[in-house]
Amino acid sequence: MTEVKAQAKFQRISPKKVRLVADMVRNMKVDAAQDQLKISTKKSAPVVLKVLNSAVANAKNNNKLAEDDLMVTQAYVDEGPTLKRWRPRAFGRASQIKKRTSHITIVVGSKIKPKAQKSKSKESKSDTKPTKGKSSAEVNSNKKDK
């Protein structure tokens, strides 16, 4: 499965607010996610839409993937640096205001998954016992006797 990502760093919006929108589009097809973001009234929706469009453009131009086959495989928001400002308060005090920033990452990938190889089944734990110096031939012969 080919995956392509796009990032928007140092966006001046709280990560908590952006995560609401990122959770909304995760595991959606790209065209459905774009429609959802266009009609959303959240402040962070245009920013997330811009990152999604960038990821789709990266997939089309750099990896030659078809836009119809793409879906949002991962969408996560990390916290960036916090700008600290001061606000005057009563009685000559000051309180801190934290202006948070976000790093938004969206990963898109094609829906078509490669076929997984079949794995050999392992023996259950009840069949395997510590051998204490016995060779594998002696252990196998003991299993056949049971």
Secondary structure as UniProt FT lines:
FT   STRAND          3..11
FT   HELIX           15..25
FT   TURN            26..27
FT   HELIX           30..39
FT   TURN            43..44
FT   HELIX           45..62
FT   HELIX           67..69
FT   STRAND          70..79
FT   STRAND          83..88
FT   HELIX           90..92
FT   STRAND          94..99
FT   STRAND          102..110
FT   TURN            125..127
FT   TURN            132..133
FT   HELIX           136..145
//
